[in-house]
Amino acid sequence: MKKITFYTISEPAEAIFKEKKSKFLAFAFPVENEAEIKEKVAFLKKKYHDARHHCYAYILGAEKLKYRMNDDGEPSGTAGNPIHGQLLSKEVTNVLIVVVRYFGGIKLGTGGLRVAYKLAAKKVLENATIIEKIVSF
């Protein structure tokens, strides 16, 4: 029997990060497949319909081969990539992070956006309980 070990989160988590009047609501979810991811993103887009952006990243599978990043209208590489980077730095999989941004009227610039999305994702992962899972086959 072969065993694979990986890290994920045990339950959903939330965090709030504020930068120059913009508010970033970060959500982390344990997920198993892309259908579940689409459902959670759609739910947040509906719940926070008045927000400017709903950016996300996820990694799926024990071997971390399936992943995706979405900037949702932010300049390319300023939102999804930093969120994905936090998933990689915590070495977790089967996790979706969505960061909902309410624009505060002050432009952050591309560097500021990267930092803000990174810190929002970092904060939500700090609020999450990371667990080890073992898959036997």
The first five atom37 places (N, CA, C, CB, O) and aatype in JSON, in Angstrom:
{
  "aatype": [12, 11, 11, 9, 16, 13, 18, 16, 9, 15, 6, 14, 0, 6, 0, 9, 13, 11, 6, 11, 11, 15, 11, 13, 10, 0, 13, 0, 13, 14, 19, 6, 2, 6, 0, 6, 9, 11, 6, 11, 19, 0, 13, 10, 11, 11, 11, 18, 8, 3, 0, 1, 8, 8, 4, 18, 0, 18, 9, 10, 7, 0, 6, 11, 10, 11, 18, 1, 12, 2, 3, 3, 7, 6, 14, 15, 7, 16, 0, 7, 2, 14, 9, 8, 7, 5, 10, 10, 15, 11, 6, 19, 16, 2, 19, 10, 9, 19, 19, 19, 1, 18, 13, 7, 7, 9, 11, 10, 7, 16, 7, 7, 10, 1, 19, 0, 18, 11, 10, 0, 0, 11, 11, 19, 10, 6, 2, 0, 16, 9, 9, 6, 11, 9, 19, 15, 13],
  "atom_mask": [
    [1, 1, 1, 1, 1],
    [1, 1, 1, 1, 1],
    [1, 1, 1, 1, 1],
    [1, 1, 1, 1, 1],
    [1, 1, 1, 1, 1],
    [1, 1, 1, 1, 1],
    [1, 1, 1, 1, 1],
    [1, 1, 1, 1, 1],
    [1, 1, 1, 1, 1],
    [1, 1, 1, 1, 1],
    [1, 1, 1, 1, 1],
    [1, 1, 1, 1, 1],
    [1, 1, 1, 1, 1],
    [1, 1, 1, 1, 1],
    [1, 1, 1, 1, 1],
    [1, 1, 1, 1, 1],
    [1, 1, 1, 1, 1],
    [1, 1, 1, 1, 1],
    [1, 1, 1, 1, 1],
    [1, 1, 1, 1, 1],
    [1, 1, 1, 1, 1],
    [1, 1, 1, 1, 1],
    [1, 1, 1, 1, 1],
    [1, 1, 1, 1, 1],
    [1, 1, 1, 1, 1],
    [1, 1, 1, 1, 1],
    [1, 1, 1, 1, 1],
    [1, 1, 1, 1, 1],
    [1, 1, 1, 1, 1],
    [1, 1, 1, 1, 1],
    [1, 1, 1, 1, 1],
    [1, 1, 1, 1, 1],
    [1, 1, 1, 1, 1],
    [1, 1, 1, 1, 1],
    [1, 1, 1, 1, 1],
    [1, 1, 1, 1, 1],
    [1, 1, 1, 1, 1],
    [1, 1, 1, 1, 1],
    [1, 1, 1, 1, 1],
    [1, 1, 1, 1, 1],
    [1, 1, 1, 1, 1],
    [1, 1, 1, 1, 1],
    [1, 1, 1, 1, 1],
    [1, 1, 1, 1, 1],
    [1, 1, 1, 1, 1],
    [1, 1, 1, 1, 1],
    [1, 1, 1, 1, 1],
    [1, 1, 1, 1, 1],
    [1, 1, 1, 1, 1],
    [1, 1, 1, 1, 1],
    [1, 1, 1, 1, 1],
    [1, 1, 1, 1, 1],
    [1, 1, 1, 1, 1],
    [1, 1, 1, 1, 1],
    [1, 1, 1, 1, 1],
    [1, 1, 1, 1, 1],
    [1, 1, 1, 1, 1],
    [1, 1, 1, 1, 1],
    [1, 1, 1, 1, 1],
    [1, 1, 1, 1, 1],
    [1, 1, 1, 0, 1],
    [1, 1, 1, 1, 1],
    [1, 1, 1, 1, 1],
    [1, 1, 1, 1, 1],
    [1, 1, 1, 1, 1],
    [1, 1, 1, 1, 1],
    [1, 1, 1, 1, 1],
    [1, 1, 1, 1, 1],
    [1, 1, 1, 1, 1],
    [1, 1, 1, 1, 1],
    [1, 1, 1, 1, 1],
    [1, 1, 1, 1, 1],
    [1, 1, 1, 0, 1],
    [1, 1, 1, 1, 1],
    [1, 1, 1, 1, 1],
    [1, 1, 1, 1, 1],
    [1, 1, 1, 0, 1],
    [1, 1, 1, 1, 1],
    [1, 1, 1, 1, 1],
    [1, 1, 1, 0, 1],
    [1, 1, 1, 1, 1],
    [1, 1, 1, 1, 1],
    [1, 1, 1, 1, 1],
    [1, 1, 1, 1, 1],
    [1, 1, 1, 0, 1],
    [1, 1, 1, 1, 1],
    [1, 1, 1, 1, 1],
    [1, 1, 1, 1, 1],
    [1, 1, 1, 1, 1],
    [1, 1, 1, 1, 1],
    [1, 1, 1, 1, 1],
    [1, 1, 1, 1, 1],
    [1, 1, 1, 1, 1],
    [1, 1, 1, 1, 1],
    [1, 1, 1, 1, 1],
    [1, 1, 1, 1, 1],
    [1, 1, 1, 1, 1],
    [1, 1, 1, 1, 1],
    [1, 1, 1, 1, 1],
    [1, 1, 1, 1, 1],
    [1, 1, 1, 1, 1],
    [1, 1, 1, 1, 1],
    [1, 1, 1, 1, 1],
    [1, 1, 1, 0, 1],
    [1, 1, 1, 0, 1],
    [1, 1, 1, 1, 1],
    [1, 1, 1, 1, 1],
    [1, 1, 1, 1, 1],
    [1, 1, 1, 0, 1],
    [1, 1, 1, 1, 1],
    [1, 1, 1, 0, 1],
    [1, 1, 1, 0, 1],
    [1, 1, 1, 1, 1],
    [1, 1, 1, 1, 1],
    [1, 1, 1, 1, 1],
    [1, 1, 1, 1, 1],
    [1, 1, 1, 1, 1],
    [1, 1, 1, 1, 1],
    [1, 1, 1, 1, 1],
    [1, 1, 1, 1, 1],
    [1, 1, 1, 1, 1],
    [1, 1, 1, 1, 1],
    [1, 1, 1, 1, 1],
    [1, 1, 1, 1, 1],
    [1, 1, 1, 1, 1],
    [1, 1, 1, 1, 1],
    [1, 1, 1, 1, 1],
    [1, 1, 1, 1, 1],
    [1, 1, 1, 1, 1],
    [1, 1, 1, 1, 1],
    [1, 1, 1, 1, 1],
    [1, 1, 1, 1, 1],
    [1, 1, 1, 1, 1],
    [1, 1, 1, 1, 1],
    [1, 1, 1, 1, 1],
    [1, 1, 1, 1, 1],
    [1, 1, 1, 1, 1]
  ],
  "atom_positions": [
    [[0.84, -1.18, 0.0], [0.0, 0.0, 0.0], [0.89, 1.25, 0.0], [-0.96, 0.0, 1.22], [1.84, 1.35, 0.77]],
    [[0.55, 2.19, -0.88], [1.31, 3.44, -0.99], [0.59, 4.55, -0.25], [1.52, 3.82, -2.48], [-0.64, 4.62, -0.26]],
    [[1.35, 5.43, 0.4], [0.77, 6.55, 1.14], [1.37, 7.86, 0.65], [1.0, 6.38, 2.66], [2.57, 7.96, 0.39]],
    [[0.49, 8.86, 0.54], [0.93, 10.22, 0.21], [0.44, 11.13, 1.33], [0.38, 10.69, -1.2], [-0.71, 11.05, 1.75]],
    [[1.32, 11.99, 1.8], [0.98, 12.95, 2.85], [0.96, 14.34, 2.25], [1.99, 12.87, 4.03], [1.82, 14.7, 1.45]],
    [[-0.03, 15.14, 2.66], [-0.08, 16.53, 2.23], [-0.73, 17.37, 3.32], [-0.84, 16.68, 0.9], [-1.33, 16.83, 4.26]],
    [[-0.62, 18.69, 3.18], [-1.21, 19.61, 4.15], [-2.34, 20.38, 3.5], [-0.14, 20.59, 4.71], [-2.28, 20.75, 2.33]],
    [[-3.39, 20.62, 4.29], [-4.56, 21.37, 3.85], [-5.11, 22.11, 5.05], [-5.64, 20.43, 3.2], [-4.49, 22.13, 6.11]],
    [[-6.28, 22.72, 4.9], [-6.91, 23.37, 6.05], [-8.13, 22.56, 6.48], [-7.31, 24.84, 5.72], [-8.77, 21.9, 5.65]],
    [[-8.45, 22.61, 7.76], [-9.53, 21.78, 8.29], [-10.91, 22.38, 8.09], [-9.31, 21.55, 9.75], [-11.89, 21.64, 7.98]],
    [[-10.99, 23.71, 8.03], [-12.29, 24.37, 7.92], [-12.09, 25.76, 7.32], [-12.99, 24.47, 9.3], [-10.97, 26.26, 7.26]],
    [[-13.17, 26.39, 6.87], [-13.05, 27.74, 6.3], [-12.48, 28.74, 7.32], [-14.41, 28.23, 5.81], [-12.64, 28.59, 8.53]],
    [[-11.81, 29.75, 6.79], [-11.24, 30.82, 7.63], [-11.46, 32.16, 6.93], [-9.71, 30.58, 7.9], [-11.68, 32.21, 5.72]],
    [[-11.41, 33.23, 7.72], [-11.6, 34.58, 7.18], [-10.59, 35.53, 7.79], [-13.03, 35.09, 7.45], [-10.05, 35.29, 8.87]],
    [[-10.32, 36.62, 7.07], [-9.46, 37.68, 7.56], [-9.8, 38.97, 6.84], [-7.95, 37.32, 7.37], [-10.37, 38.94, 5.75]],
    [[-9.46, 40.08, 7.46], [-9.66, 41.4, 6.84], [-8.32, 42.13, 6.86], [-10.77, 42.24, 7.59], [-7.61, 42.12, 7.86]],
    [[-8.0, 42.76, 5.73], [-6.79, 43.56, 5.62], [-7.19, 44.9, 5.01], [-5.69, 42.84, 4.76], [-7.92, 44.94, 4.03]],
    [[-6.7, 45.98, 5.6], [-7.01, 47.32, 5.07], [-5.72, 48.02, 4.67], [-7.77, 48.17, 6.12], [-4.7, 47.94, 5.35]],
    [[-5.8, 48.71, 3.52], [-4.66, 49.45, 3.0], [-5.17, 50.68, 2.26], [-3.79, 48.56, 2.05], [-5.91, 50.56, 1.29]],
    [[-4.78, 51.85, 2.71], [-5.16, 53.13, 2.07], [-6.64, 53.18, 1.71], [-4.32, 53.35, 0.81], [-7.0, 53.46, 0.56]],
    [[-7.47, 52.91, 2.67], [-8.94, 52.96, 2.56], [-9.55, 51.81, 1.75], [-9.35, 54.25, 1.94], [-10.77, 51.68, 1.73]],
    [[-8.74, 50.98, 1.1], [-9.28, 49.79, 0.45], [-9.4, 48.69, 1.5], [-8.38, 49.33, -0.75], [-8.55, 48.56, 2.39]],
    [[-10.47, 47.91, 1.38], [-10.68, 46.81, 2.32], [-10.6, 45.5, 1.54], [-12.05, 46.94, 3.06], [-11.24, 45.33, 0.51]],
    [[-9.8, 44.57, 2.06], [-9.6, 43.26, 1.45], [-10.17, 42.21, 2.39], [-8.08, 43.0, 1.16], [-9.65, 42.0, 3.49]],
    [[-11.23, 41.54, 1.97], [-11.83, 40.46, 2.75], [-11.28, 39.15, 2.19], [-13.41, 40.5, 2.69], [-11.5, 38.83, 1.02]],
    [[-10.58, 38.4, 3.02], [-9.95, 37.16, 2.56], [-10.68, 35.94, 3.13], [-8.46, 37.12, 2.96], [-11.03, 35.9, 4.31]],
    [[-10.91, 34.97, 2.26], [-11.61, 33.74, 2.63], [-10.79, 32.54, 2.16], [-13.05, 33.71, 2.02], [-10.32, 32.51, 1.02]],
    [[-10.61, 31.58, 3.04], [-9.92, 30.33, 2.68], [-10.9, 29.18, 2.9], [-8.61, 30.12, 3.53], [-11.59, 29.12, 3.92]],
    [[-10.95, 28.27, 1.93], [-11.85, 27.13, 2.0], [-11.09, 25.84, 1.71], [-13.02, 27.31, 1.02], [-10.25, 25.81, 0.82]],
    [[-11.39, 24.77, 2.46], [-10.9, 23.46, 2.02], [-11.78, 23.01, 0.86], [-10.93, 22.41, 3.21], [-13.01, 23.1, 0.95]],
    [[-11.19, 22.54, -0.22], [-11.94, 22.14, -1.41], [-11.39, 20.83, -1.95], [-11.89, 23.25, -2.5], [-10.24, 20.46, -1.69]],
    [[-12.24, 20.13, -2.72], [-11.84, 18.85, -3.29], [-11.78, 18.86, -4.81], [-12.78, 17.78, -2.84], [-11.07, 18.05, -5.41]],
    [[-12.55, 19.78, -5.46], [-12.61, 19.76, -6.91], [-12.99, 21.13, -7.46], [-13.62, 18.71, -7.39], [-13.34, 22.04, -6.7]],
    [[-12.9, 21.27, -8.77], [-13.16, 22.55, -9.42], [-14.63, 22.97, -9.36], [-12.73, 22.48, -10.86], [-14.92, 24.16, -9.33]],
    [[-15.55, 22.01, -9.33], [-16.97, 22.34, -9.21], [-17.24, 23.03, -7.87], [-17.85, 21.06, -9.35], [-17.99, 24.0, -7.81]],
    [[-16.64, 22.52, -6.83], [-16.78, 23.12, -5.5], [-16.18, 24.54, -5.48], [-16.09, 22.23, -4.44], [-16.72, 25.44, -4.85]],
    [[-15.06, 24.71, -6.17], [-14.4, 26.02, -6.25], [-15.31, 27.02, -6.95], [-13.04, 25.91, -7.0], [-15.51, 28.13, -6.46]],
    [[-15.88, 26.64, -8.09], [-16.78, 27.52, -8.84], [-17.97, 27.93, -7.98], [-17.27, 26.84, -10.12], [-18.41, 29.08, -8.01]],
    [[-18.49, 26.99, -7.21], [-19.63, 27.25, -6.34], [-19.28, 28.28, -5.26], [-20.12, 25.95, -5.68], [-20.05, 29.2, -5.0]],
    [[-18.11, 28.14, -4.64], [-17.69, 29.06, -3.57], [-17.4, 30.46, -4.13], [-16.45, 28.51, -2.85], [-17.75, 31.46, -3.51]],
    [[-16.76, 30.52, -5.28], [-16.47, 31.82, -5.9], [-17.79, 32.51, -6.29], [-15.55, 31.65, -7.16], [-17.96, 33.7, -6.05]],
    [[-18.71, 31.76, -6.88], [-20.02, 32.33, -7.26], [-20.78, 32.82, -6.03], [-20.87, 31.27, -8.02], [-21.41, 33.88, -6.07]],
    [[-20.72, 32.06, -4.94], [-21.39, 32.47, -3.7], [-20.83, 33.8, -3.2], [-21.23, 31.39, -2.62], [-21.59, 34.69, -2.82]],
    [[-19.5, 33.93, -3.19], [-18.89, 35.17, -2.71], [-19.17, 36.34, -3.64], [-17.38, 34.99, -2.54], [-19.35, 37.47, -3.18]],
    [[-19.2, 36.08, -4.95], [-19.52, 37.16, -5.9], [-20.95, 37.65, -5.71], [-19.32, 36.66, -7.36], [-21.24, 38.84, -5.86]],
    [[-21.84, 36.73, -5.37], [-23.23, 37.11, -5.13], [-23.35, 37.85, -3.78], [-24.14, 35.86, -5.14], [-24.01, 38.88, -3.7]],
    [[-22.72, 37.31, -2.76], [-22.8, 37.91, -1.42], [-22.17, 39.3, -1.38], [-22.12, 37.01, -0.39], [-22.7, 40.22, -0.76]],
    [[-21.03, 39.46, -2.05], [-20.31, 40.74, -2.08], [-20.39, 41.34, -3.49], [-18.83, 40.55, -1.65], [-19.38, 41.72, -4.07]],
    [[-21.59, 41.41, -4.02], [-21.83, 41.87, -5.39], [-21.4, 43.32, -5.61], [-23.3, 41.73, -5.74], [-21.15, 43.73, -6.74]],
    [[-21.31, 44.08, -4.53], [-20.94, 45.49, -4.65], [-19.43, 45.73, -4.59], [-21.62, 46.29, -3.57], [-18.98, 46.88, -4.65]],
    [[-18.65, 44.67, -4.46], [-17.18, 44.8, -4.43], [-16.64, 44.93, -5.85], [-16.54, 43.59, -3.72], [-17.25, 44.47, -6.81]],
    [[-15.48, 45.57, -5.97], [-14.87, 45.76, -7.3], [-14.23, 44.48, -7.84], [-13.8, 46.86, -7.22], [-14.33, 44.2, -9.04]],
    [[-13.59, 43.71, -6.97], [-12.82, 42.55, -7.43], [-13.02, 41.36, -6.5], [-11.32, 42.9, -7.53], [-13.18, 41.5, -5.28]],
    [[-13.01, 40.16, -7.11], [-13.09, 38.89, -6.38], [-11.95, 38.02, -6.93], [-14.53, 38.18, -6.56], [-12.17, 37.18, -7.8]],
    [[-10.77, 38.23, -6.42], [-9.57, 37.56, -6.94], [-9.33, 36.27, -6.16], [-8.32, 38.49, -6.85], [-9.65, 36.19, -4.97]],
    [[-8.77, 35.27, -6.85], [-8.57, 34.01, -6.14], [-7.42, 33.2, -6.72], [-9.84, 33.18, -6.18], [-6.88, 33.48, -7.79]],
    [[-7.06, 32.18, -5.93], [-6.09, 31.18, -6.37], [-6.43, 29.89, -5.63], [-4.6, 31.63, -6.09], [-6.95, 29.9, -4.52]],
    [[-6.11, 28.78, -6.27], [-6.28, 27.49, -5.6], [-5.22, 26.51, -6.08], [-7.7, 26.92, -5.85], [-4.61, 26.68, -7.13]],
    [[-5.04, 25.48, -5.26], [-4.2, 24.34, -5.61], [-5.01, 23.1, -5.24], [-2.79, 24.38, -4.86], [-5.62, 23.04, -4.17]],
    [[-5.0, 22.11, -6.13], [-5.72, 20.86, -5.9], [-4.8, 19.66, -6.06], [-6.9, 20.73, -6.86], [-3.85, 19.68, -6.84]],
    [[-5.09, 18.61, -5.3], [-4.41, 17.33, -5.44], [-3.2, 17.19, -4.53], [0.0, 0.0, 0.0], [-2.5, 18.16, -4.24]],
    [[-2.97, 15.97, -4.08], [-1.85, 15.68, -3.18], [-0.52, 16.05, -3.82], [-1.86, 14.21, -2.78], [0.43, 16.41, -3.13]],
    [[-0.44, 15.94, -5.15], [0.81, 16.27, -5.84], [0.84, 17.72, -6.33], [1.01, 15.33, -7.02], [1.81, 18.14, -6.95]],
    [[-0.22, 18.47, -6.04], [-0.31, 19.91, -6.33], [-0.16, 20.26, -7.81], [0.75, 20.65, -5.55], [0.42, 21.28, -8.16]],
    [[-0.68, 19.4, -8.66], [-0.53, 19.61, -10.09], [-1.61, 20.51, -10.7], [-0.53, 18.28, -10.79], [-1.39, 21.09, -11.76]],
    [[-2.76, 20.62, -10.05], [-3.84, 21.48, -10.55], [-3.86, 22.77, -9.75], [-5.22, 20.76, -10.48], [-3.97, 22.75, -8.52]],
    [[-3.76, 23.88, -10.47], [-3.83, 25.17, -9.79], [-4.31, 26.22, -10.78], [-2.44, 25.56, -9.19], [-4.24, 26.05, -11.99]],
    [[-4.8, 27.31, -10.2], [-5.26, 28.42, -11.04], [-5.21, 29.7, -10.24], [-6.69, 28.16, -11.58], [-5.35, 29.7, -9.02]],
    [[-5.01, 30.81, -10.96], [-5.0, 32.14, -10.36], [-5.9, 33.03, -11.2], [-3.54, 32.72, -10.27], [-5.96, 32.88, -12.42]],
    [[-6.6, 33.96, -10.55], [-7.49, 34.86, -11.27], [-7.38, 36.25, -10.68], [-8.95, 34.36, -11.23], [-7.59, 36.44, -9.48]],
    [[-7.05, 37.25, -11.52], [-6.89, 38.64, -11.08], [-8.21, 39.42, -11.11], [-5.88, 39.34, -11.95], [-8.26, 40.52, -10.56]],
    [[-9.25, 38.9, -11.71], [-10.58, 39.51, -11.77], [-10.55, 41.01, -12.01], [-11.32, 39.24, -10.49], [-11.14, 41.79, -11.26]],
    [[-9.87, 41.42, -13.06], [-9.86, 42.82, -13.46], [-8.73, 43.66, -12.87], [0.0, 0.0, 0.0], [-8.51, 44.79, -13.33]],
    [[-8.02, 43.16, -11.89], [-6.84, 43.86, -11.38], [-5.74, 43.73, -12.44], [-6.37, 43.27, -9.98], [-5.81, 42.83, -13.28]],
    [[-4.73, 44.61, -12.42], [-3.63, 44.46, -13.39], [-3.01, 43.06, -13.32], [-2.54, 45.54, -13.15], [-2.89, 42.48, -12.24]],
    [[-2.64, 42.54, -14.46], [-2.14, 41.18, -14.57], [-1.02, 40.88, -13.57], [-1.64, 40.92, -15.97], [-0.03, 41.61, -13.48]],
    [[-1.2, 39.79, -12.84], [-0.18, 39.33, -11.9], [-0.18, 40.0, -10.55], [0.0, 0.0, 0.0], [0.67, 39.69, -9.72]],
    [[-1.13, 40.93, -10.3], [-1.09, 41.67, -9.04], [-1.95, 41.06, -7.93], [-1.53, 43.08, -9.28], [-1.83, 41.47, -6.77]],
    [[-2.81, 40.1, -8.25], [-3.71, 39.55, -7.24], [-3.61, 38.03, -7.14], [-5.14, 39.94, -7.55], [-3.21, 37.5, -6.1]],
    [[-3.97, 37.33, -8.22], [-3.95, 35.86, -8.18], [-2.58, 35.29, -7.88], [0.0, 0.0, 0.0], [-2.46, 34.33, -7.11]],
    [[-1.55, 35.86, -8.49], [-0.2, 35.34, -8.29], [0.28, 35.47, -6.83], [0.78, 36.07, -9.22], [0.8, 34.5, -6.29]],
    [[0.12, 36.63, -6.18], [0.52, 36.71, -4.77], [-0.31, 35.8, -3.85], [0.41, 38.14, -4.3], [0.21, 35.28, -2.86]],
    [[-1.58, 35.61, -4.17], [-2.41, 34.69, -3.38], [-1.87, 33.27, -3.54], [-3.92, 34.76, -3.82], [-1.69, 32.54, -2.56]],
    [[-1.61, 32.88, -4.79], [-1.04, 31.56, -5.08], [0.3, 31.37, -4.37], [-0.86, 31.37, -6.6], [0.59, 30.29, -3.85]],
    [[1.1, 32.42, -4.34], [2.39, 32.36, -3.66], [2.27, 32.03, -2.18], [0.0, 0.0, 0.0], [3.12, 31.33, -1.63]],
    [[1.22, 32.51, -1.54], [1.01, 32.2, -0.13], [0.6, 30.75, 0.07], [-0.04, 33.13, 0.46], [1.0, 30.12, 1.05]],
    [[-0.19, 30.21, -0.86], [-0.53, 28.78, -0.8], [0.74, 27.94, -0.91], [-1.52, 28.41, -1.93], [0.92, 26.95, -0.19]],
    [[1.62, 28.34, -1.83], [2.88, 27.62, -2.01], [3.78, 27.74, -0.78], [3.62, 28.14, -3.24], [4.41, 26.77, -0.37]],
    [[3.83, 28.93, -0.19], [4.73, 29.13, 0.95], [4.27, 28.34, 2.17], [4.81, 30.62, 1.31], [5.11, 27.91, 2.97]],
    [[2.97, 28.13, 2.32], [2.45, 27.31, 3.43], [2.41, 25.83, 3.07], [1.05, 27.78, 3.83], [2.11, 24.98, 3.9]],
    [[2.73, 25.52, 1.8], [2.77, 24.14, 1.3], [1.44, 23.41, 1.48], [3.88, 23.37, 2.0], [1.42, 22.24, 1.85]],
    [[0.34, 24.12, 1.21], [-0.99, 23.51, 1.34], [-1.58, 23.22, -0.03], [-1.92, 24.43, 2.14], [-1.22, 23.84, -1.03]],
    [[-2.5, 22.28, -0.04], [-3.23, 21.94, -1.26], [-4.68, 21.69, -0.89], [-2.6, 20.69, -1.96], [-5.04, 21.62, 0.28]],
    [[-5.51, 21.54, -1.92], [-6.96, 21.42, -1.72], [-7.48, 22.62, -0.93], [-7.31, 20.1, -0.99], [-8.32, 22.49, -0.04]],
    [[-6.96, 23.79, -1.29], [-7.33, 25.04, -0.64], [-7.62, 26.1, -1.7], [-6.21, 25.52, 0.32], [-6.88, 26.25, -2.67]],
    [[-8.71, 26.82, -1.49], [-9.09, 27.97, -2.31], [-9.0, 29.2, -1.43], [-10.53, 27.8, -2.91], [-9.52, 29.21, -0.31]],
    [[-8.34, 30.25, -1.93], [-8.37, 31.55, -1.25], [-9.0, 32.55, -2.21], [-6.93, 32.0, -0.81], [-8.58, 32.69, -3.36]],
    [[-10.01, 33.25, -1.71], [-10.65, 34.33, -2.46], [-10.45, 35.61, -1.66], [-12.19, 34.04, -2.71], [-10.72, 35.65, -0.46]],
    [[-9.99, 36.66, -2.33], [-9.85, 37.96, -1.69], [-10.79, 38.94, -2.41], [-8.36, 38.47, -1.73], [-10.65, 39.2, -3.61]],
    [[-11.74, 39.45, -1.65], [-12.73, 40.4, -2.15], [-12.23, 41.8, -1.82], [-14.16, 40.13, -1.54], [-11.95, 42.11, -0.66]],
    [[-12.12, 42.65, -2.85], [-11.6, 44.0, -2.62], [-12.67, 45.06, -2.81], [-10.44, 44.28, -3.56], [-13.37, 45.12, -3.82]],
    [[-12.77, 45.9, -1.79], [-13.57, 47.12, -1.87], [-12.6, 48.28, -2.06], [-14.48, 47.33, -0.59], [-11.79, 48.57, -1.18]],
    [[-12.68, 48.93, -3.2], [-11.78, 50.03, -3.54], [-12.09, 51.24, -2.66], [-11.89, 50.4, -5.03], [-13.25, 51.64, -2.53]],
    [[-11.05, 51.81, -2.06], [-11.22, 52.92, -1.13], [-10.98, 54.28, -1.73], [0.0, 0.0, 0.0], [-11.02, 55.28, -1.01]],
    [[-10.74, 54.36, -3.05], [-10.57, 55.65, -3.69], [-9.13, 56.07, -3.9], [0.0, 0.0, 0.0], [-8.86, 57.05, -4.6]],
    [[-8.19, 55.35, -3.29], [-6.77, 55.67, -3.45], [-6.11, 54.52, -4.2], [-6.08, 55.92, -2.06], [-6.15, 53.38, -3.74]],
    [[-5.5, 54.83, -5.34], [-4.83, 53.79, -6.12], [-3.59, 53.3, -5.38], [-4.44, 54.31, -7.52], [-2.83, 54.09, -4.82]],
    [[-3.4, 51.98, -5.38], [-2.28, 51.37, -4.68], [-1.08, 51.13, -5.59], [-2.7, 50.07, -4.05], [0.03, 50.9, -5.11]],
    [[-1.28, 51.18, -6.91], [-0.21, 50.85, -7.84], [-0.02, 49.34, -7.89], [0.0, 0.0, 0.0], [-0.52, 48.61, -7.03]],
    [[0.7, 48.87, -8.89], [0.87, 47.42, -9.03], [1.65, 46.82, -7.87], [1.58, 47.1, -10.34], [1.3, 45.74, -7.39]],
    [[2.68, 47.49, -7.41], [3.45, 46.98, -6.28], [2.62, 46.94, -5.01], [0.0, 0.0, 0.0], [2.68, 45.97, -4.25]],
    [[1.84, 47.98, -4.79], [0.98, 48.03, -3.61], [-0.11, 46.97, -3.64], [0.0, 0.0, 0.0], [-0.46, 46.39, -2.61]],
    [[-0.65, 46.71, -4.84], [-1.66, 45.66, -4.98], [-1.08, 44.3, -4.67], [-2.26, 45.67, -6.38], [-1.68, 43.5, -3.95]],
    [[0.1, 44.02, -5.22], [0.76, 42.73, -4.96], [0.93, 42.51, -3.46], [2.14, 42.66, -5.66], [0.61, 41.44, -2.94]],
    [[1.43, 43.53, -2.78], [1.66, 43.42, -1.33], [0.34, 43.24, -0.59], [2.4, 44.67, -0.8], [0.25, 42.39, 0.3]],
    [[-0.67, 44.01, -0.94], [-1.96, 43.93, -0.24], [-2.6, 42.54, -0.41], [-2.91, 45.01, -0.77], [-3.08, 41.96, 0.57]],
    [[-2.62, 42.02, -1.63], [-3.21, 40.69, -1.85], [-2.39, 39.61, -1.15], [-3.31, 40.38, -3.35], [-2.95, 38.65, -0.61]],
    [[-1.08, 39.76, -1.16], [-0.21, 38.8, -0.47], [-0.5, 38.8, 1.02], [1.28, 39.13, -0.72], [-0.65, 37.74, 1.63]],
    [[-0.58, 39.99, 1.62], [-0.8, 40.08, 3.07], [-2.2, 39.61, 3.46], [-0.59, 41.52, 3.53], [-2.37, 39.01, 4.52]],
    [[-3.2, 39.86, 2.62], [-4.55, 39.37, 2.9], [-4.57, 37.84, 2.89], [-5.56, 39.93, 1.86], [-5.16, 37.22, 3.76]],
    [[-3.91, 37.24, 1.89], [-3.84, 35.78, 1.8], [-3.04, 35.2, 2.96], [-3.22, 35.35, 0.46], [-3.42, 34.17, 3.53]],
    [[-1.96, 35.86, 3.31], [-1.13, 35.4, 4.44], [-1.94, 35.41, 5.73], [0.13, 36.28, 4.59], [-1.89, 34.47, 6.52]],
    [[-2.69, 36.49, 5.93], [-3.51, 36.64, 7.14], [-4.57, 35.54, 7.25], [-4.17, 38.01, 7.15], [-4.76, 34.97, 8.32]],
    [[-5.25, 35.25, 6.15], [-6.31, 34.24, 6.22], [-5.71, 32.86, 6.47], [-7.13, 34.23, 4.92], [-6.33, 32.04, 7.15]],
    [[-4.53, 32.57, 5.93], [-3.89, 31.29, 6.21], [-3.4, 31.21, 7.66], [-2.71, 31.06, 5.24], [-3.38, 30.13, 8.25]],
    [[-3.02, 32.34, 8.22], [-2.64, 32.36, 9.64], [-3.86, 32.08, 10.53], [-2.0, 33.71, 10.01], [-3.71, 31.53, 11.62]],
    [[-5.04, 32.47, 10.07], [-6.27, 32.23, 10.83], [-6.82, 30.82, 10.62], [-7.31, 33.24, 10.45], [-7.7, 30.39, 11.36]],
    [[-6.32, 30.12, 9.62], [-6.78, 28.76, 9.31], [-6.02, 27.73, 10.14], [-6.61, 28.46, 7.8], [-4.9, 27.97, 10.57]],
    [[-6.66, 26.59, 10.34], [-6.01, 25.47, 11.0], [-5.47, 24.54, 9.92], [-6.99, 24.7, 11.96], [-6.24, 23.94, 9.17]],
    [[-4.15, 24.43, 9.85], [-3.51, 23.58, 8.83], [-3.35, 22.19, 9.42], [-2.13, 24.16, 8.38], [-2.84, 22.01, 10.53]],
    [[-3.79, 21.21, 8.66], [-3.74, 19.81, 9.11], [-3.0, 18.95, 8.09], [-5.16, 19.25, 9.34], [-2.89, 19.31, 6.92]],
    [[-2.51, 17.83, 8.55], [-1.84, 16.86, 7.69], [-2.86, 15.79, 7.31], [-0.58, 16.23, 8.39], [-3.6, 15.29, 8.15]],
    [[-2.88, 15.43, 6.03], [-3.75, 14.35, 5.57], [-2.89, 13.27, 4.92], [-4.82, 14.88, 4.57], [-1.87, 13.55, 4.3]],
    [[-3.34, 12.04, 5.08], [-2.65, 10.9, 4.48], [-3.62, 10.17, 3.56], [-2.08, 9.93, 5.57], [-4.72, 9.8, 3.98]],
    [[-3.21, 9.98, 2.32], [-4.01, 9.25, 1.34], [-3.32, 7.93, 1.08], [-4.2, 10.07, 0.02], [-2.14, 7.89, 0.72]],
    [[-4.05, 6.86, 1.27], [-3.52, 5.51, 1.0], [-4.19, 4.95, -0.24], [-3.73, 4.56, 2.21], [-5.39, 5.1, -0.43]],
    [[-3.39, 4.28, -1.08], [-3.97, 3.63, -2.25], [-3.14, 2.44, -2.64], [-4.08, 4.59, -3.42], [-3.47, 1.75, -3.61]]
  ]
}
